[in-house]
Protein backbone atom coordinates (compact mmCIF):
# COMPACT_ATOMS: atom_id res chain seq x y z
CA UNK A 1 0.00 0.00 0.00
CA UNK A 2 1.17 3.51 -0.84
CA UNK A 3 -0.28 6.92 -0.09
CA UNK A 4 -0.21 7.74 -3.78
CA UNK A 5 -2.74 4.92 -4.25
CA UNK A 6 -5.18 6.11 -1.56
CA UNK A 7 -4.54 9.84 -1.10
CA UNK A 8 -6.30 12.42 -3.23
CA UNK A 9 -5.53 16.12 -3.17
CA UNK A 10 -9.08 16.84 -1.98
CA UNK A 11 -8.28 14.93 1.26
CA UNK A 12 -5.60 17.49 2.19
CA UNK A 13 -6.07 20.72 4.14
CA UNK A 14 -3.92 23.48 5.61
CA UNK A 15 -4.80 24.95 8.99
CA UNK A 16 -7.09 24.16 11.89
CA UNK A 17 -9.50 26.56 13.53
CA UNK A 18 -9.67 24.35 16.62
CA UNK A 19 -7.15 24.87 19.39
CA UNK A 20 -8.14 22.24 21.96
CA UNK A 21 -7.92 18.48 21.44
CA UNK A 22 -11.66 17.86 21.67
CA UNK A 23 -12.31 20.69 19.19
CA UNK A 24 -9.76 19.16 16.81
CA UNK A 25 -11.72 15.91 16.84
CA UNK A 26 -14.87 17.90 16.08
CA UNK A 27 -13.19 19.73 13.20
CA UNK A 28 -11.77 16.51 11.77
CA UNK A 29 -15.19 14.87 12.06
CA UNK A 30 -16.68 17.79 10.11
CA UNK A 31 -14.02 17.32 7.43
CA UNK A 32 -14.83 13.60 7.21
CA UNK A 33 -18.45 14.56 6.61
CA UNK A 34 -17.60 17.21 3.99
CA UNK A 35 -14.97 15.18 2.14
CA UNK A 36 -16.10 11.58 2.52
CA UNK A 37 -19.80 11.88 3.38
CA UNK A 38 -19.35 10.19 6.76
CA UNK A 39 -21.73 11.33 9.48
CA UNK A 40 -19.71 13.70 11.64
CA UNK A 41 -21.14 12.29 14.89
CA UNK A 42 -20.06 8.78 13.84
CA UNK A 43 -16.60 10.02 12.83
CA UNK A 44 -16.18 11.91 16.10
CA UNK A 45 -17.35 8.94 18.17
CA UNK A 46 -14.97 6.52 16.41
CA UNK A 47 -11.92 8.76 16.89
CA UNK A 48 -12.69 9.65 20.52
CA UNK A 49 -13.34 6.01 21.47
CA UNK A 50 -9.92 5.08 20.12
CA UNK A 51 -8.27 8.05 21.83
CA UNK A 52 -9.52 6.84 25.22
CA UNK A 53 -7.09 3.92 24.88
CA UNK A 54 -4.13 6.28 24.59
CA UNK A 55 -3.03 9.41 22.81
CA UNK A 56 -2.61 9.24 19.06
CA UNK A 57 -0.21 12.18 19.29
CA UNK A 58 2.93 10.26 18.35
CA UNK A 59 5.42 13.07 18.79
CA UNK A 60 7.81 14.91 16.49
CA UNK A 61 4.83 16.96 15.29
CA UNK A 62 2.80 13.95 14.10
CA UNK A 63 -0.66 12.91 15.26
CA UNK A 64 -2.71 10.04 13.84
CA UNK A 65 -6.24 10.31 15.19
CA UNK A 66 -8.13 7.28 13.97
CA UNK A 67 -11.05 5.01 14.63
CA UNK A 68 -13.20 2.11 13.50
CA UNK A 69 -16.95 1.79 13.19
CA UNK A 70 -19.53 -0.66 11.89
CA UNK A 71 -21.30 2.38 10.39
CA UNK A 72 -18.31 3.32 8.23
CA UNK A 73 -17.44 1.51 5.03
CA UNK A 74 -13.90 1.03 3.70
CA UNK A 75 -10.93 3.30 4.48
CA UNK A 76 -11.01 7.11 4.61
CA UNK A 77 -8.11 9.47 5.27
CA UNK A 78 -7.54 13.18 5.74
CA UNK A 79 -4.23 15.02 6.05
CA UNK A 80 -4.21 18.37 7.82
CA UNK A 81 -1.11 20.51 8.32
CA UNK A 82 -1.32 23.14 11.04
CA UNK A 83 1.81 25.36 10.79
CA UNK A 84 1.51 26.70 14.34
CA UNK A 85 0.92 23.28 15.87
CA UNK A 86 -1.70 22.23 18.38
CA UNK A 87 -1.49 20.53 21.76
CA UNK A 88 -2.61 16.97 21.06
CA UNK A 89 -1.14 15.39 24.18
CA UNK A 90 1.75 13.92 22.22
CA UNK A 91 4.16 11.62 24.01
CA UNK A 92 7.00 14.12 23.62
CA UNK A 93 4.78 16.93 25.02
CA UNK A 94 5.38 18.97 21.83
CA UNK A 95 2.67 20.45 19.57
CA UNK A 96 1.40 18.38 16.65
CA UNK A 97 1.56 19.95 13.19
CA UNK A 98 0.63 17.11 10.85
CA UNK A 99 -2.60 15.24 11.46
CA UNK A 100 -3.26 12.04 9.51
CA UNK A 101 -6.84 11.16 10.39
CA UNK A 102 -8.00 7.65 9.45
CA UNK A 103 -11.42 6.04 9.70
CA UNK A 104 -12.23 2.47 8.71
CA UNK A 105 -15.02 -0.04 8.95
CA UNK A 106 -14.89 -2.63 11.72
CA UNK A 107 -14.23 -5.25 9.05
CA UNK A 108 -11.20 -3.42 7.68
CA UNK A 109 -8.02 -5.35 8.34
CA UNK A 110 -6.04 -4.11 11.38
CA UNK A 111 -2.90 -5.03 9.42
CA UNK A 112 -3.89 -2.57 6.70
CA UNK A 113 -4.41 0.14 9.32
CA UNK A 114 -0.95 -0.61 10.69
CA UNK A 115 0.43 -0.38 7.16
CA UNK A 116 -0.82 3.22 6.93
CA UNK A 117 0.92 4.00 10.21
CA UNK A 118 4.09 2.33 8.96
CA UNK A 119 4.08 4.43 5.79
CA UNK A 120 3.84 7.78 7.59
CA UNK A 121 6.41 6.76 10.22
CA UNK A 122 8.79 5.67 7.45
CA UNK A 123 8.37 9.04 5.73
CA UNK A 124 9.07 10.82 9.03
CA UNK A 125 12.15 8.71 9.77
CA UNK A 126 13.72 8.55 6.30
CA UNK A 127 13.08 12.03 4.88
CA UNK A 128 13.28 15.68 5.83
CA UNK A 129 9.50 16.10 5.82
CA UNK A 130 9.46 17.88 9.18
CA UNK A 131 11.69 20.64 7.77
CA UNK A 132 9.98 20.65 4.37
CA UNK A 133 6.53 21.15 5.91
CA UNK A 134 7.58 24.65 6.97
CA UNK A 135 7.57 25.72 3.31
CA UNK A 136 4.08 24.40 2.55
CA UNK A 137 1.43 27.08 1.96
CA UNK A 138 -1.36 25.33 0.02
CA UNK A 139 -3.12 21.96 0.09
CA UNK A 140 -1.65 21.24 -3.36
CA UNK A 141 1.88 21.80 -2.02
CA UNK A 142 1.16 19.54 0.95
CA UNK A 143 -0.22 16.80 -1.27
CA UNK A 144 2.81 17.02 -3.58
CA UNK A 145 5.19 16.97 -0.60
CA UNK A 146 3.63 13.82 0.88
CA UNK A 147 3.80 12.00 -2.47
CA UNK A 148 7.36 13.22 -3.08
CA UNK A 149 8.61 12.16 0.35
CA UNK A 150 6.97 8.76 0.00
CA UNK A 151 8.76 8.31 -3.35
CA UNK A 152 12.07 9.23 -1.68
CA UNK A 153 11.55 6.36 0.76
CA UNK A 154 11.30 3.88 -2.10
CA UNK A 155 14.32 4.94 -4.17
C-alpha positions as protocol buffer text, in pm:
chain_id: "A"
residue {
  index: 1
  type: UNK
  ca { x: 0 y: 0 z: 0 }
}
residue {
  index: 2
  type: UNK
  ca { x: 117 y: 351 z: -84 }
}
residue {
  index: 3
  type: UNK
  ca { x: -28 y: 692 z: -9 }
}
residue {
  index: 4
  type: UNK
  ca { x: -21 y: 774 z: -378 }
}
residue {
  index: 5
  type: UNK
  ca { x: -274 y: 492 z: -425 }
}
residue {
  index: 6
  type: UNK
  ca { x: -518 y: 611 z: -156 }
}
residue {
  index: 7
  type: UNK
  ca { x: -454 y: 984 z: -110 }
}
residue {
  index: 8
  type: UNK
  ca { x: -630 y: 1242 z: -323 }
}
residue {
  index: 9
  type: UNK
  ca { x: -553 y: 1612 z: -317 }
}
residue {
  index: 10
  type: UNK
  ca { x: -908 y: 1684 z: -198 }
}
residue {
  index: 11
  type: UNK
  ca { x: -828 y: 1493 z: 126 }
}
residue {
  index: 12
  type: UNK
  ca { x: -560 y: 1749 z: 219 }
}
residue {
  index: 13
  type: UNK
  ca { x: -607 y: 2072 z: 414 }
}
residue {
  index: 14
  type: UNK
  ca { x: -392 y: 2348 z: 561 }
}
residue {
  index: 15
  type: UNK
  ca { x: -480 y: 2495 z: 899 }
}
residue {
  index: 16
  type: UNK
  ca { x: -709 y: 2416 z: 1189 }
}
residue {
  index: 17
  type: UNK
  ca { x: -950 y: 2656 z: 1353 }
}
residue {
  index: 18
  type: UNK
  ca { x: -967 y: 2435 z: 1662 }
}
residue {
  index: 19
  type: UNK
  ca { x: -715 y: 2487 z: 1939 }
}
residue {
  index: 20
  type: UNK
  ca { x: -814 y: 2224 z: 2196 }
}
residue {
  index: 21
  type: UNK
  ca { x: -792 y: 1848 z: 2144 }
}
residue {
  index: 22
  type: UNK
  ca { x: -1166 y: 1786 z: 2167 }
}
residue {
  index: 23
  type: UNK
  ca { x: -1231 y: 2069 z: 1919 }
}
residue {
  index: 24
  type: UNK
  ca { x: -976 y: 1916 z: 1681 }
}
residue {
  index: 25
  type: UNK
  ca { x: -1172 y: 1591 z: 1684 }
}
residue {
  index: 26
  type: UNK
  ca { x: -1487 y: 1790 z: 1608 }
}
residue {
  index: 27
  type: UNK
  ca { x: -1319 y: 1973 z: 1320 }
}
residue {
  index: 28
  type: UNK
  ca { x: -1177 y: 1651 z: 1177 }
}
residue {
  index: 29
  type: UNK
  ca { x: -1519 y: 1487 z: 1206 }
}
residue {
  index: 30
  type: UNK
  ca { x: -1668 y: 1779 z: 1011 }
}
residue {
  index: 31
  type: UNK
  ca { x: -1402 y: 1732 z: 743 }
}
residue {
  index: 32
  type: UNK
  ca { x: -1483 y: 1360 z: 721 }
}
residue {
  index: 33
  type: UNK
  ca { x: -1845 y: 1456 z: 661 }
}
residue {
  index: 34
  type: UNK
  ca { x: -1760 y: 1721 z: 399 }
}
residue {
  index: 35
  type: UNK
  ca { x: -1497 y: 1518 z: 214 }
}
residue {
  index: 36
  type: UNK
  ca { x: -1610 y: 1158 z: 252 }
}
residue {
  index: 37
  type: UNK
  ca { x: -1980 y: 1188 z: 338 }
}
residue {
  index: 38
  type: UNK
  ca { x: -1935 y: 1019 z: 676 }
}
residue {
  index: 39
  type: UNK
  ca { x: -2173 y: 1133 z: 948 }
}
residue {
  index: 40
  type: UNK
  ca { x: -1971 y: 1370 z: 1164 }
}
residue {
  index: 41
  type: UNK
  ca { x: -2114 y: 1229 z: 1489 }
}
residue {
  index: 42
  type: UNK
  ca { x: -2006 y: 878 z: 1384 }
}
residue {
  index: 43
  type: UNK
  ca { x: -1660 y: 1002 z: 1283 }
}
residue {
  index: 44
  type: UNK
  ca { x: -1618 y: 1191 z: 1610 }
}
residue {
  index: 45
  type: UNK
  ca { x: -1735 y: 894 z: 1817 }
}
residue {
  index: 46
  type: UNK
  ca { x: -1497 y: 652 z: 1641 }
}
residue {
  index: 47
  type: UNK
  ca { x: -1192 y: 876 z: 1689 }
}
residue {
  index: 48
  type: UNK
  ca { x: -1269 y: 965 z: 2052 }
}
residue {
  index: 49
  type: UNK
  ca { x: -1334 y: 601 z: 2147 }
}
residue {
  index: 50
  type: UNK
  ca { x: -992 y: 508 z: 2012 }
}
residue {
  index: 51
  type: UNK
  ca { x: -827 y: 805 z: 2183 }
}
residue {
  index: 52
  type: UNK
  ca { x: -952 y: 684 z: 2522 }
}
residue {
  index: 53
  type: UNK
  ca { x: -709 y: 392 z: 2488 }
}
residue {
  index: 54
  type: UNK
  ca { x: -413 y: 628 z: 2459 }
}
residue {
  index: 55
  type: UNK
  ca { x: -303 y: 941 z: 2281 }
}
residue {
  index: 56
  type: UNK
  ca { x: -261 y: 924 z: 1906 }
}
residue {
  index: 57
  type: UNK
  ca { x: -21 y: 1218 z: 1929 }
}
residue {
  index: 58
  type: UNK
  ca { x: 293 y: 1026 z: 1835 }
}
residue {
  index: 59
  type: UNK
  ca { x: 542 y: 1307 z: 1879 }
}
residue {
  index: 60
  type: UNK
  ca { x: 781 y: 1491 z: 1649 }
}
residue {
  index: 61
  type: UNK
  ca { x: 483 y: 1696 z: 1529 }
}
residue {
  index: 62
  type: UNK
  ca { x: 280 y: 1395 z: 1410 }
}
residue {
  index: 63
  type: UNK
  ca { x: -66 y: 1291 z: 1526 }
}
residue {
  index: 64
  type: UNK
  ca { x: -271 y: 1004 z: 1384 }
}
residue {
  index: 65
  type: UNK
  ca { x: -624 y: 1031 z: 1519 }
}
residue {
  index: 66
  type: UNK
  ca { x: -813 y: 728 z: 1397 }
}
residue {
  index: 67
  type: UNK
  ca { x: -1105 y: 501 z: 1463 }
}
residue {
  index: 68
  type: UNK
  ca { x: -1320 y: 211 z: 1350 }
}
residue {
  index: 69
  type: UNK
  ca { x: -1695 y: 179 z: 1319 }
}
residue {
  index: 70
  type: UNK
  ca { x: -1953 y: -66 z: 1189 }
}
residue {
  index: 71
  type: UNK
  ca { x: -2130 y: 238 z: 1039 }
}
residue {
  index: 72
  type: UNK
  ca { x: -1831 y: 332 z: 823 }
}
residue {
  index: 73
  type: UNK
  ca { x: -1744 y: 151 z: 503 }
}
residue {
  index: 74
  type: UNK
  ca { x: -1390 y: 103 z: 370 }
}
residue {
  index: 75
  type: UNK
  ca { x: -1093 y: 330 z: 448 }
}
residue {
  index: 76
  type: UNK
  ca { x: -1101 y: 711 z: 461 }
}
residue {
  index: 77
  type: UNK
  ca { x: -811 y: 947 z: 527 }
}
residue {
  index: 78
  type: UNK
  ca { x: -754 y: 1318 z: 574 }
}
residue {
  index: 79
  type: UNK
  ca { x: -423 y: 1502 z: 605 }
}
residue {
  index: 80
  type: UNK
  ca { x: -421 y: 1837 z: 782 }
}
residue {
  index: 81
  type: UNK
  ca { x: -111 y: 2051 z: 832 }
}
residue {
  index: 82
  type: UNK
  ca { x: -132 y: 2314 z: 1104 }
}
residue {
  index: 83
  type: UNK
  ca { x: 181 y: 2536 z: 1079 }
}
residue {
  index: 84
  type: UNK
  ca { x: 151 y: 2670 z: 1434 }
}
residue {
  index: 85
  type: UNK
  ca { x: 92 y: 2328 z: 1587 }
}
residue {
  index: 86
  type: UNK
  ca { x: -170 y: 2223 z: 1838 }
}
residue {
  index: 87
  type: UNK
  ca { x: -149 y: 2053 z: 2176 }
}
residue {
  index: 88
  type: UNK
  ca { x: -261 y: 1697 z: 2106 }
}
residue {
  index: 89
  type: UNK
  ca { x: -114 y: 1539 z: 2418 }
}
residue {
  index: 90
  type: UNK
  ca { x: 175 y: 1392 z: 2222 }
}
residue {
  index: 91
  type: UNK
  ca { x: 416 y: 1162 z: 2401 }
}
residue {
  index: 92
  type: UNK
  ca { x: 700 y: 1412 z: 2362 }
}
residue {
  index: 93
  type: UNK
  ca { x: 478 y: 1693 z: 2502 }
}
residue {
  index: 94
  type: UNK
  ca { x: 538 y: 1897 z: 2183 }
}
residue {
  index: 95
  type: UNK
  ca { x: 267 y: 2045 z: 1957 }
}
residue {
  index: 96
  type: UNK
  ca { x: 140 y: 1838 z: 1665 }
}
residue {
  index: 97
  type: UNK
  ca { x: 156 y: 1995 z: 1319 }
}
residue {
  index: 98
  type: UNK
  ca { x: 63 y: 1711 z: 1085 }
}
residue {
  index: 99
  type: UNK
  ca { x: -260 y: 1524 z: 1146 }
}
residue {
  index: 100
  type: UNK
  ca { x: -326 y: 1204 z: 951 }
}
residue {
  index: 101
  type: UNK
  ca { x: -684 y: 1116 z: 1039 }
}
residue {
  index: 102
  type: UNK
  ca { x: -800 y: 765 z: 945 }
}
residue {
  index: 103
  type: UNK
  ca { x: -1142 y: 604 z: 970 }
}
residue {
  index: 104
  type: UNK
  ca { x: -1223 y: 247 z: 871 }
}
residue {
  index: 105
  type: UNK
  ca { x: -1502 y: -4 z: 895 }
}
residue {
  index: 106
  type: UNK
  ca { x: -1489 y: -263 z: 1172 }
}
residue {
  index: 107
  type: UNK
  ca { x: -1423 y: -525 z: 905 }
}
residue {
  index: 108
  type: UNK
  ca { x: -1120 y: -342 z: 768 }
}
residue {
  index: 109
  type: UNK
  ca { x: -802 y: -535 z: 834 }
}
residue {
  index: 110
  type: UNK
  ca { x: -604 y: -411 z: 1138 }
}
residue {
  index: 111
  type: UNK
  ca { x: -290 y: -503 z: 942 }
}
residue {
  index: 112
  type: UNK
  ca { x: -389 y: -257 z: 670 }
}
residue {
  index: 113
  type: UNK
  ca { x: -441 y: 14 z: 932 }
}
residue {
  index: 114
  type: UNK
  ca { x: -95 y: -61 z: 1069 }
}
residue {
  index: 115
  type: UNK
  ca { x: 43 y: -38 z: 716 }
}
residue {
  index: 116
  type: UNK
  ca { x: -82 y: 322 z: 693 }
}
residue {
  index: 117
  type: UNK
  ca { x: 92 y: 400 z: 1021 }
}
residue {
  index: 118
  type: UNK
  ca { x: 409 y: 233 z: 896 }
}
residue {
  index: 119
  type: UNK
  ca { x: 408 y: 443 z: 579 }
}
residue {
  index: 120
  type: UNK
  ca { x: 384 y: 778 z: 759 }
}
residue {
  index: 121
  type: UNK
  ca { x: 641 y: 676 z: 1022 }
}
residue {
  index: 122
  type: UNK
  ca { x: 879 y: 567 z: 745 }
}
residue {
  index: 123
  type: UNK
  ca { x: 837 y: 904 z: 573 }
}
residue {
  index: 124
  type: UNK
  ca { x: 907 y: 1082 z: 903 }
}
residue {
  index: 125
  type: UNK
  ca { x: 1215 y: 871 z: 977 }
}
residue {
  index: 126
  type: UNK
  ca { x: 1372 y: 855 z: 630 }
}
residue {
  index: 127
  type: UNK
  ca { x: 1308 y: 1203 z: 488 }
}
residue {
  index: 128
  type: UNK
  ca { x: 1328 y: 1568 z: 583 }
}
residue {
  index: 129
  type: UNK
  ca { x: 950 y: 1610 z: 582 }
}
residue {
  index: 130
  type: UNK
  ca { x: 946 y: 1788 z: 918 }
}
residue {
  index: 131
  type: UNK
  ca { x: 1169 y: 2064 z: 777 }
}
residue {
  index: 132
  type: UNK
  ca { x: 998 y: 2065 z: 437 }
}
residue {
  index: 133
  type: UNK
  ca { x: 653 y: 2115 z: 591 }
}
residue {
  index: 134
  type: UNK
  ca { x: 758 y: 2465 z: 697 }
}
residue {
  index: 135
  type: UNK
  ca { x: 757 y: 2572 z: 331 }
}
residue {
  index: 136
  type: UNK
  ca { x: 408 y: 2440 z: 255 }
}
residue {
  index: 137
  type: UNK
  ca { x: 143 y: 2708 z: 196 }
}
residue {
  index: 138
  type: UNK
  ca { x: -136 y: 2533 z: 2 }
}
residue {
  index: 139
  type: UNK
  ca { x: -312 y: 2196 z: 9 }
}
residue {
  index: 140
  type: UNK
  ca { x: -165 y: 2124 z: -336 }
}
residue {
  index: 141
  type: UNK
  ca { x: 188 y: 2180 z: -202 }
}
residue {
  index: 142
  type: UNK
  ca { x: 116 y: 1954 z: 95 }
}
residue {
  index: 143
  type: UNK
  ca { x: -22 y: 1680 z: -127 }
}
residue {
  index: 144
  type: UNK
  ca { x: 281 y: 1702 z: -358 }
}
residue {
  index: 145
  type: UNK
  ca { x: 519 y: 1697 z: -60 }
}
residue {
  index: 146
  type: UNK
  ca { x: 363 y: 1382 z: 88 }
}
residue {
  index: 147
  type: UNK
  ca { x: 380 y: 1200 z: -247 }
}
residue {
  index: 148
  type: UNK
  ca { x: 736 y: 1322 z: -308 }
}
residue {
  index: 149
  type: UNK
  ca { x: 861 y: 1216 z: 35 }
}
residue {
  index: 150
  type: UNK
  ca { x: 697 y: 876 z: 0 }
}
residue {
  index: 151
  type: UNK
  ca { x: 876 y: 831 z: -335 }
}
residue {
  index: 152
  type: UNK
  ca { x: 1207 y: 923 z: -168 }
}
residue {
  index: 153
  type: UNK
  ca { x: 1155 y: 636 z: 76 }
}
residue {
  index: 154
  type: UNK
  ca { x: 1130 y: 388 z: -210 }
}
residue {
  index: 155
  type: UNK
  ca { x: 1432 y: 494 z: -417 }
}
